[in-house]
Amino acid sequence: GGVGVGAWVDRTNLTFRSEISDIDGAGLIGSMSYAQLRAYSGLHTTVNVWGIRSVFDGAAGQFRVNASDTASADNGGTILVDSLGRRWYRIFSGDLDVRWFGALGDGSTDDTFAFHSALNSLIGIKATVRFYNRHRIAGNLSVPDGVCLMGPTLYNAGNTGYANSLATTGASLLLGSSATITLGNNAGLVGVLLQRYGMSWYETSPSAFAGTAITGAGNDCYVMGSFIAGFNTAFYSNGAERVKLSDIYGDCLNGINIQTSYDKSYLNNCHFWPFVTQQNGLPASAQRRSGIAFEFGGVSSYGTMHNCFSYGYYRGFLLQDANDCVLSLCGADGDSGYTGSIGFLISGNCAGNNLIGCSASGNDQDYYFNSTNTTIGNTLSNSKAWNNGAAGTGVVVNKGMVNINGGHIYNLITGILAGSSSVKISIDNVQFSSMTLAVDASVANNNVYVGDGCIYNTVTSIRGANVKQAVRTSGVATIAIGTSSITVPHGLPSAPAFYTGSPVNTNLGGRDLWFGADATNIYINLSSNVTTAVLIMWEARTRI
């Protein structure tokens, strides 16, 4: 009854049905807030909720009583409990929205509890939580096993930008420097702009960078398409297996640090660069980072870094006590004035690691091998080293064994340097250009071999006095029917330091094959006479 606004108006059944079926007919149906639903004691089992604080807070939805559930707690977003103890389940499909759990997203209100509630609602469930605004996160967050926390934008080289618009626009997590986001097993972040709360774009130096943004605690955890800035460390894990990080861009004192990963962690297309201090008028020191952009350490095995890049770091890439890792098409660049900087550092008990198609420039030393392993070496193949202003050294081998094959070293004072008498280096098929000395040894060393496949262009001196040039000969010998050996003159000026061979398209019939050599000949032997002629390809090398 009544008169005016709010008065009941008579409607025929046909009129009511017509009005309710109109495209805006939902406005004639009652709805309530979260608080009103929690206080509800009515008979209906399906209700509409307009939100938590207002109809614009993103929490609107439809809820239905689940009579079979008498135990679940009110999680603040997908399950609400009313005054009669009934469990009201949100009706939805697809991903969860942190706004359902009360996240405000104004960039200043602490939304930690809302994110915590949303993520914890998925414990034991493989699903995704999404956010769309700028959220301050003051406390720690844990992403449970199998859960993904996802933002709206996949960051890549085309949309990272160099403008301070990142500070004021777009969805992001503003993480306190004392907090971290911890990833469980098979848990991850996708499309997240993660920046330290309180930082500015641009800053005049990285002196305020602090905290660890992401901690990988679980096996198979991952981060993809994300941008991380303003922290001491972007990502850290210790003991997690098969960590997968792809398309990460960032500016932190330290980038990605993976420790004690025995089962093939993988980095792809990750890029750490001075985004936060990149502006005109600042000194070169503002663009430098005192830490390590990429690190595998703590007895890490079979790790892979592919197409990753760093600029301005004291250490671009570090393998520390790492075995059988592969770095392919990675780059470490600098400004040529950062004293002590190293592009790629191989240190500790490192063995069987391969650097393939990598590039380093502008570092004090582009590649530095300092492995304590004296039985298994490391390899640098088809890689480049150069330095603006012809300063620094391309490759330093201070400890261990290194095979350097292919690639180009140029615009330096020294191309390759053996730093001690104990190192062993094999160098071949390398192009040296525009330098004073191609290969040198700081002390007497009889274990530095320079192959005859190297090319020299505008090089003042090819070898230092302590370096030996390799001389190589090879051929094919025939062990005749009814015999088991043959002696072949090798043609070298002295006894070979290395010799080997193998049969040519011939089955030895179970016979053993071994070789010997002296100042004149190569001796090829089989364990018994052959019934058909056997062809053996042989090779011998010495140093001059």
PLY file of the C-alpha trace (Angstrom):
ply
format ascii 1.0
element vertex 544
property float x
property float y
property float z
element edge 543
property int vertex1
property int vertex2
end_header
0.00 0.00 0.00
0.93 3.60 0.41
1.34 6.48 -1.98
4.40 7.67 -3.90
7.87 6.16 -4.11
8.00 2.71 -2.52
4.24 2.18 -2.78
3.05 -1.18 -3.93
1.64 -1.07 -7.46
-0.85 -3.59 -8.73
0.41 -5.69 -11.61
-1.38 -8.35 -13.51
0.36 -11.68 -13.88
0.95 -11.03 -17.57
2.40 -7.54 -16.97
4.69 -8.78 -14.21
6.00 -11.59 -16.38
6.66 -9.13 -19.21
8.49 -6.64 -17.00
10.62 -9.24 -15.29
11.67 -10.71 -18.66
12.87 -7.35 -20.04
16.61 -6.86 -20.47
16.64 -4.73 -17.30
14.19 -6.93 -15.45
16.85 -7.99 -12.94
16.52 -4.55 -11.37
13.08 -5.56 -10.10
14.54 -8.49 -8.15
15.79 -7.96 -4.60
19.45 -8.26 -3.67
21.55 -7.83 -0.56
25.08 -7.20 0.71
27.45 -9.77 2.21
26.51 -8.51 5.67
22.81 -8.86 4.96
23.25 -12.38 3.65
25.20 -13.36 6.74
22.29 -12.03 8.84
19.63 -13.64 6.63
17.23 -16.21 8.14
14.59 -16.34 5.40
13.28 -19.30 3.43
14.78 -18.63 0.02
17.71 -20.78 -1.07
19.01 -18.61 -3.95
19.75 -14.90 -3.58
21.50 -12.11 -5.44
24.27 -10.15 -3.70
25.12 -6.65 -4.89
28.53 -6.51 -3.20
30.41 -5.89 0.03
30.70 -2.10 0.29
28.88 -0.90 -2.84
27.45 -2.14 -6.10
30.71 -1.05 -7.76
33.19 -3.08 -5.67
33.22 -6.11 -8.00
31.84 -8.58 -5.45
28.32 -8.92 -6.89
27.07 -12.42 -7.62
24.46 -15.07 -7.02
24.61 -17.46 -4.05
22.79 -20.70 -3.39
22.45 -22.77 -0.22
24.44 -26.00 -0.14
22.37 -28.05 2.29
24.89 -30.90 2.25
27.65 -28.71 3.71
27.40 -28.08 7.43
31.10 -27.62 8.21
32.84 -25.27 5.78
34.05 -21.97 7.15
33.00 -18.61 5.76
35.92 -17.79 3.42
34.78 -14.28 2.62
34.19 -14.70 -1.08
32.84 -18.00 -2.40
31.27 -19.41 0.79
29.25 -17.25 3.19
27.58 -18.55 6.36
24.22 -17.04 7.49
22.66 -16.67 10.96
21.15 -20.17 10.72
24.52 -21.76 9.93
23.62 -22.42 6.29
26.47 -22.38 3.74
25.83 -20.13 0.77
27.97 -21.00 -2.25
28.75 -18.44 -4.95
27.52 -19.64 -8.35
30.36 -19.13 -10.85
32.59 -20.83 -13.37
36.18 -20.08 -14.29
38.64 -18.05 -12.25
38.24 -16.43 -8.83
38.34 -12.64 -8.45
40.08 -11.12 -5.41
37.36 -8.46 -5.28
34.93 -11.17 -4.16
37.06 -11.44 -1.02
37.08 -7.72 -0.29
40.18 -6.51 -2.15
39.76 -2.78 -2.67
42.55 -2.16 -5.19
43.05 1.56 -4.57
46.85 1.30 -4.25
46.98 2.35 -0.60
44.60 0.10 1.39
46.31 -3.10 2.53
44.66 -5.96 0.59
46.83 -8.71 2.06
43.95 -10.38 3.92
41.70 -10.42 0.85
44.42 -12.05 -1.26
45.19 -14.47 1.54
41.51 -15.45 1.76
41.15 -15.89 -1.99
44.27 -18.03 -2.31
43.50 -20.15 0.75
39.99 -20.85 -0.54
41.68 -22.94 -3.25
43.83 -25.16 -1.03
43.62 -28.64 -2.55
42.13 -27.26 -5.78
44.00 -26.46 -9.00
42.58 -23.08 -10.05
43.38 -19.41 -10.73
42.89 -16.23 -8.72
42.78 -13.02 -10.76
43.19 -9.35 -9.94
42.57 -6.24 -12.07
43.60 -3.20 -9.98
46.53 -1.77 -8.02
46.74 -3.64 -4.72
48.96 -2.89 -1.76
50.27 -6.09 -0.15
51.91 -5.36 3.21
52.23 -8.94 4.49
53.45 -12.28 3.21
51.37 -14.22 0.69
51.51 -17.96 -0.01
50.22 -19.35 -3.29
49.05 -22.92 -2.49
49.98 -26.01 -4.48
48.47 -25.96 -7.96
47.15 -22.39 -7.71
47.97 -19.55 -10.10
47.80 -15.83 -9.20
47.20 -13.94 -12.44
47.12 -10.31 -13.50
45.54 -8.94 -16.67
48.70 -8.26 -18.72
51.39 -10.58 -20.02
54.58 -8.53 -19.97
57.07 -8.89 -22.79
59.73 -6.90 -24.58
57.05 -4.96 -26.46
55.05 -3.65 -23.51
57.44 -3.17 -20.59
57.92 0.45 -21.60
60.41 3.00 -20.33
57.93 5.54 -19.02
56.73 6.22 -15.51
53.21 5.18 -16.53
54.02 1.87 -14.83
53.85 3.70 -11.51
50.33 5.02 -11.88
48.43 2.87 -14.35
47.72 -0.79 -14.85
47.04 -3.60 -12.44
49.92 -4.29 -10.07
50.90 -5.68 -6.69
52.63 -3.12 -4.46
54.57 -5.45 -2.16
56.14 -4.28 1.08
59.89 -4.77 1.28
59.53 -6.97 4.39
57.04 -9.30 2.66
57.44 -12.01 0.03
55.16 -14.10 -2.19
55.88 -17.80 -1.64
55.03 -20.34 -4.36
54.07 -23.91 -3.49
54.32 -27.01 -5.67
53.13 -26.31 -9.22
52.05 -22.83 -8.08
52.84 -19.67 -9.97
52.41 -16.06 -10.98
51.35 -15.03 -14.48
51.05 -11.52 -15.90
51.96 -9.71 -12.67
53.47 -6.24 -12.37
55.18 -6.61 -8.99
56.85 -3.54 -7.53
58.09 -2.50 -4.12
55.54 -0.41 -2.23
56.69 3.19 -1.98
59.12 3.13 -4.90
58.99 5.78 -7.58
59.51 5.83 -11.30
62.11 7.06 -11.88
64.52 6.86 -8.93
67.96 8.44 -8.98
69.72 5.32 -7.65
68.97 1.74 -6.60
69.95 2.43 -2.98
66.39 1.89 -1.68
65.93 -1.49 -3.35
65.03 -4.00 -0.61
63.32 -7.32 0.07
62.74 -10.54 -1.85
59.75 -10.33 -4.16
59.11 -14.03 -4.86
60.27 -17.16 -3.03
60.00 -20.45 -4.92
59.41 -23.05 -2.21
57.74 -25.83 -4.20
58.73 -28.12 -7.04
57.52 -27.08 -10.51
56.72 -23.54 -9.36
56.68 -20.95 -12.14
56.54 -17.25 -13.02
55.57 -16.13 -16.52
55.04 -12.84 -18.33
55.74 -10.68 -15.29
57.61 -7.47 -14.42
59.45 -7.17 -11.07
61.08 -3.96 -9.86
62.53 -2.25 -6.81
63.62 -5.21 -4.68
66.93 -6.59 -3.49
66.07 -9.93 -5.14
63.37 -10.65 -7.72
63.16 -14.45 -7.32
64.88 -16.86 -4.91
64.58 -20.60 -4.43
66.61 -23.18 -2.53
65.85 -26.86 -2.99
62.96 -26.52 -5.45
63.10 -28.77 -8.52
62.10 -27.93 -12.09
61.56 -24.22 -11.46
60.28 -22.58 -14.66
60.66 -18.84 -15.22
59.75 -17.31 -18.57
59.35 -13.81 -19.98
60.32 -12.03 -16.77
61.47 -8.43 -16.95
62.81 -6.55 -14.02
65.11 -4.20 -12.21
66.37 -5.42 -8.82
69.80 -5.51 -7.20
69.73 -9.28 -7.81
67.56 -10.92 -10.40
66.95 -14.69 -10.32
68.79 -16.89 -7.83
68.14 -20.65 -7.97
70.03 -22.75 -5.42
70.30 -26.53 -5.01
68.04 -27.56 -7.86
69.03 -31.07 -8.89
66.38 -31.54 -11.57
66.54 -29.12 -14.52
65.27 -25.69 -13.64
64.58 -23.58 -16.72
64.84 -19.86 -17.47
63.68 -18.47 -20.80
63.64 -14.95 -22.20
64.27 -13.15 -18.91
65.60 -9.60 -19.03
67.11 -7.56 -16.18
67.94 -3.96 -16.99
68.00 -0.57 -15.14
64.38 0.29 -15.92
63.86 2.18 -12.65
66.78 4.59 -13.05
66.76 4.91 -16.82
66.62 8.64 -17.39
68.75 11.38 -18.87
71.23 13.24 -16.72
72.08 10.49 -14.23
75.67 9.25 -13.91
76.64 5.82 -15.22
76.79 4.52 -11.64
73.00 4.92 -11.35
72.56 2.32 -14.08
74.77 -0.25 -12.32
73.52 -3.03 -10.05
75.86 -4.41 -7.38
74.43 -7.95 -7.43
73.90 -10.88 -9.80
71.30 -10.92 -12.54
71.10 -14.72 -12.97
72.51 -17.47 -10.74
72.47 -21.26 -10.56
74.25 -22.37 -7.38
74.49 -24.79 -4.50
75.11 -27.98 -6.50
72.51 -27.19 -9.14
72.37 -29.68 -12.02
71.03 -29.71 -15.57
69.69 -26.17 -15.38
69.01 -24.21 -18.56
69.06 -20.49 -19.27
67.95 -19.53 -22.77
67.84 -16.09 -24.37
68.31 -14.24 -21.06
69.92 -10.80 -20.85
71.43 -8.49 -18.25
72.78 -4.98 -18.33
74.90 -3.16 -15.77
75.24 -5.97 -13.21
78.41 -6.64 -11.23
77.84 -10.28 -12.21
75.62 -10.92 -15.20
75.49 -14.71 -14.97
76.93 -16.92 -12.21
77.27 -20.69 -12.14
78.45 -21.61 -8.63
79.01 -25.33 -7.88
76.76 -26.12 -10.86
77.05 -29.15 -13.12
75.85 -29.95 -16.64
74.01 -26.65 -17.06
73.41 -25.02 -20.46
73.38 -21.29 -21.12
72.32 -20.61 -24.70
71.96 -17.31 -26.55
72.37 -15.34 -23.32
73.88 -11.86 -23.13
75.64 -9.77 -20.48
76.23 -6.10 -21.31
77.75 -3.20 -19.39
79.04 0.37 -19.73
82.79 -0.48 -19.90
83.53 1.43 -16.70
82.30 -0.90 -13.96
85.56 -2.04 -12.34
85.54 -5.73 -11.42
82.38 -6.52 -13.36
82.10 -9.95 -15.01
79.58 -10.97 -17.65
79.69 -14.74 -17.10
81.37 -16.24 -14.01
81.89 -20.01 -13.69
83.08 -20.64 -10.13
83.42 -23.31 -7.45
83.09 -27.00 -8.29
81.67 -26.52 -11.78
81.86 -29.33 -14.34
80.29 -30.14 -17.69
78.64 -26.75 -18.18
78.12 -25.42 -21.69
77.86 -21.78 -22.80
76.54 -21.79 -26.35
76.05 -18.78 -28.60
76.37 -16.30 -25.73
77.47 -12.66 -25.97
79.26 -10.43 -23.47
80.43 -6.85 -23.82
81.27 -3.79 -21.77
82.35 -5.80 -18.73
85.72 -5.60 -17.02
86.04 -9.29 -17.92
83.44 -10.83 -20.18
83.91 -14.53 -19.27
85.74 -15.71 -16.14
86.31 -19.42 -15.45
87.36 -20.23 -11.89
86.37 -23.88 -11.44
88.02 -26.00 -8.76
87.14 -29.20 -10.65
90.35 -30.52 -12.22
88.94 -33.63 -13.93
85.88 -32.37 -15.87
85.99 -29.15 -17.83
83.51 -26.57 -19.08
82.83 -25.40 -22.62
82.45 -22.01 -24.32
81.29 -22.44 -27.90
80.31 -20.09 -30.73
80.15 -17.16 -28.33
81.20 -13.51 -28.57
83.20 -11.20 -26.33
83.89 -7.56 -27.01
84.34 -4.36 -25.10
83.69 -0.72 -25.91
86.89 1.27 -25.90
89.15 -1.79 -26.27
89.44 -2.28 -22.51
89.32 -5.42 -20.43
89.75 -9.12 -21.25
87.44 -11.35 -23.26
87.97 -14.70 -21.52
89.94 -15.38 -18.34
90.61 -18.96 -17.23
91.96 -18.73 -13.71
91.24 -22.32 -12.61
90.05 -25.55 -14.19
89.76 -26.83 -17.75
87.96 -25.02 -20.57
87.31 -25.90 -24.19
86.79 -22.76 -26.30
85.55 -23.54 -29.79
84.21 -21.11 -32.36
82.91 -17.60 -31.84
84.37 -14.12 -32.15
86.50 -12.13 -29.67
87.29 -8.54 -30.60
87.97 -4.91 -29.61
89.91 -5.83 -26.46
93.41 -5.62 -25.05
93.66 -9.41 -24.53
91.37 -12.01 -26.05
91.98 -15.07 -23.85
94.14 -15.18 -20.71
95.33 -18.21 -18.73
95.61 -16.93 -15.18
97.61 -19.73 -13.57
100.01 -22.52 -14.40
97.50 -25.26 -13.60
94.71 -24.38 -16.03
94.14 -26.34 -19.23
92.66 -24.59 -22.25
91.91 -25.85 -25.73
91.19 -23.07 -28.25
90.17 -23.58 -31.86
88.07 -22.08 -34.64
87.91 -18.71 -32.85
88.07 -15.42 -34.75
90.23 -12.75 -33.04
89.93 -9.14 -34.21
91.18 -5.69 -33.20
93.28 -6.42 -30.13
96.80 -6.31 -28.82
97.23 -9.98 -27.90
94.95 -12.87 -28.89
96.02 -15.49 -26.33
98.28 -15.05 -23.34
99.26 -16.79 -20.12
100.24 -14.74 -17.09
102.67 -17.47 -15.99
104.40 -20.34 -17.77
101.82 -22.88 -18.86
102.29 -25.87 -21.15
98.58 -26.71 -21.22
97.21 -23.90 -23.40
96.57 -25.18 -26.92
95.70 -22.89 -29.81
94.39 -24.81 -32.78
95.18 -24.09 -36.40
91.53 -23.28 -37.13
91.70 -19.83 -35.49
91.50 -16.62 -37.58
93.32 -13.36 -36.77
92.42 -9.90 -38.05
94.18 -6.71 -36.89
95.87 -8.51 -33.99
99.25 -7.16 -32.83
100.44 -10.49 -31.37
98.87 -13.88 -31.72
100.44 -15.68 -28.77
102.21 -14.77 -25.57
105.53 -16.43 -24.79
103.87 -18.95 -22.47
101.30 -20.19 -25.00
101.79 -23.12 -27.36
100.36 -23.33 -30.86
98.80 -26.67 -31.73
99.98 -28.52 -34.81
97.70 -31.24 -36.06
98.10 -34.09 -38.57
95.71 -36.85 -39.56
95.27 -39.67 -42.03
93.79 -43.08 -42.81
95.80 -46.25 -42.31
95.03 -49.79 -43.50
95.62 -52.85 -41.33
96.16 -55.59 -43.90
94.58 -59.07 -43.89
96.42 -61.44 -41.59
97.98 -58.66 -39.51
96.95 -56.81 -36.35
98.98 -53.57 -36.42
100.46 -50.83 -38.54
103.07 -48.09 -37.98
102.40 -44.68 -39.56
104.76 -41.66 -39.60
102.81 -38.72 -38.11
104.95 -35.91 -39.54
104.96 -33.77 -36.41
108.11 -31.96 -35.21
107.96 -33.75 -31.86
106.08 -36.54 -30.10
102.33 -35.82 -30.10
100.74 -34.65 -26.86
97.41 -36.04 -28.08
96.51 -38.84 -30.47
93.39 -40.83 -31.22
91.62 -42.79 -33.96
88.58 -44.82 -34.97
87.60 -47.42 -37.57
86.10 -46.22 -40.86
82.84 -48.05 -41.63
84.35 -51.22 -40.24
83.21 -53.70 -37.61
86.22 -54.75 -35.56
84.59 -58.05 -34.69
85.05 -57.59 -30.99
88.77 -56.80 -31.27
90.28 -54.18 -28.97
91.85 -51.10 -30.59
94.63 -49.02 -29.02
97.26 -46.50 -30.04
100.80 -45.49 -29.19
103.15 -42.77 -30.41
106.73 -41.52 -30.27
108.66 -38.68 -31.85
108.24 -40.20 -35.32
105.32 -42.59 -35.58
101.76 -43.44 -34.60
101.32 -47.12 -33.65
97.89 -48.62 -34.32
97.14 -52.04 -32.79
94.33 -54.61 -32.73
94.07 -57.49 -30.29
94.15 -60.14 -33.07
94.77 -60.53 -36.81
92.02 -59.40 -39.18
90.45 -61.48 -41.95
89.46 -58.43 -43.98
91.35 -55.16 -44.36
90.51 -52.57 -41.68
90.69 -48.81 -42.28
91.61 -46.66 -39.26
91.27 -42.85 -39.25
93.87 -41.29 -36.93
94.79 -37.83 -35.65
97.79 -36.48 -33.73
98.56 -33.08 -32.20
101.53 -31.40 -30.60
102.54 -27.89 -29.53
105.16 -25.51 -30.86
0 1
1 2
2 3
3 4
4 5
5 6
6 7
7 8
8 9
9 10
10 11
11 12
12 13
13 14
14 15
15 16
16 17
17 18
18 19
19 20
20 21
21 22
22 23
23 24
24 25
25 26
26 27
27 28
28 29
29 30
30 31
31 32
32 33
33 34
34 35
35 36
36 37
37 38
38 39
39 40
40 41
41 42
42 43
43 44
44 45
45 46
46 47
47 48
48 49
49 50
50 51
51 52
52 53
53 54
54 55
55 56
56 57
57 58
58 59
59 60
60 61
61 62
62 63
63 64
64 65
65 66
66 67
67 68
68 69
69 70
70 71
71 72
72 73
73 74
74 75
75 76
76 77
77 78
78 79
79 80
80 81
81 82
82 83
83 84
84 85
85 86
86 87
87 88
88 89
89 90
90 91
91 92
92 93
93 94
94 95
95 96
96 97
97 98
98 99
99 100
100 101
101 102
102 103
103 104
104 105
105 106
106 107
107 108
108 109
109 110
110 111
111 112
112 113
113 114
114 115
115 116
116 117
117 118
118 119
119 120
120 121
121 122
122 123
123 124
124 125
125 126
126 127
127 128
128 129
129 130
130 131
131 132
132 133
133 134
134 135
135 136
136 137
137 138
138 139
139 140
140 141
141 142
142 143
143 144
144 145
145 146
146 147
147 148
148 149
149 150
150 151
151 152
152 153
153 154
154 155
155 156
156 157
157 158
158 159
159 160
160 161
161 162
162 163
163 164
164 165
165 166
166 167
167 168
168 169
169 170
170 171
171 172
172 173
173 174
174 175
175 176
176 177
177 178
178 179
179 180
180 181
181 182
182 183
183 184
184 185
185 186
186 187
187 188
188 189
189 190
190 191
191 192
192 193
193 194
194 195
195 196
196 197
197 198
198 199
199 200
200 201
201 202
202 203
203 204
204 205
205 206
206 207
207 208
208 209
209 210
210 211
211 212
212 213
213 214
214 215
215 216
216 217
217 218
218 219
219 220
220 221
221 222
222 223
223 224
224 225
225 226
226 227
227 228
228 229
229 230
230 231
231 232
232 233
233 234
234 235
235 236
236 237
237 238
238 239
239 240
240 241
241 242
242 243
243 244
244 245
245 246
246 247
247 248
248 249
249 250
250 251
251 252
252 253
253 254
254 255
255 256
256 257
257 258
258 259
259 260
260 261
261 262
262 263
263 264
264 265
265 266
266 267
267 268
268 269
269 270
270 271
271 272
272 273
273 274
274 275
275 276
276 277
277 278
278 279
279 280
280 281
281 282
282 283
283 284
284 285
285 286
286 287
287 288
288 289
289 290
290 291
291 292
292 293
293 294
294 295
295 296
296 297
297 298
298 299
299 300
300 301
301 302
302 303
303 304
304 305
305 306
306 307
307 308
308 309
309 310
310 311
311 312
312 313
313 314
314 315
315 316
316 317
317 318
318 319
319 320
320 321
321 322
322 323
323 324
324 325
325 326
326 327
327 328
328 329
329 330
330 331
331 332
332 333
333 334
334 335
335 336
336 337
337 338
338 339
339 340
340 341
341 342
342 343
343 344
344 345
345 346
346 347
347 348
348 349
349 350
350 351
351 352
352 353
353 354
354 355
355 356
356 357
357 358
358 359
359 360
360 361
361 362
362 363
363 364
364 365
365 366
366 367
367 368
368 369
369 370
370 371
371 372
372 373
373 374
374 375
375 376
376 377
377 378
378 379
379 380
380 381
381 382
382 383
383 384
384 385
385 386
386 387
387 388
388 389
389 390
390 391
391 392
392 393
393 394
394 395
395 396
396 397
397 398
398 399
399 400
400 401
401 402
402 403
403 404
404 405
405 406
406 407
407 408
408 409
409 410
410 411
411 412
412 413
413 414
414 415
415 416
416 417
417 418
418 419
419 420
420 421
421 422
422 423
423 424
424 425
425 426
426 427
427 428
428 429
429 430
430 431
431 432
432 433
433 434
434 435
435 436
436 437
437 438
438 439
439 440
440 441
441 442
442 443
443 444
444 445
445 446
446 447
447 448
448 449
449 450
450 451
451 452
452 453
453 454
454 455
455 456
456 457
457 458
458 459
459 460
460 461
461 462
462 463
463 464
464 465
465 466
466 467
467 468
468 469
469 470
470 471
471 472
472 473
473 474
474 475
475 476
476 477
477 478
478 479
479 480
480 481
481 482
482 483
483 484
484 485
485 486
486 487
487 488
488 489
489 490
490 491
491 492
492 493
493 494
494 495
495 496
496 497
497 498
498 499
499 500
500 501
501 502
502 503
503 504
504 505
505 506
506 507
507 508
508 509
509 510
510 511
511 512
512 513
513 514
514 515
515 516
516 517
517 518
518 519
519 520
520 521
521 522
522 523
523 524
524 525
525 526
526 527
527 528
528 529
529 530
530 531
531 532
532 533
533 534
534 535
535 536
536 537
537 538
538 539
539 540
540 541
541 542
542 543
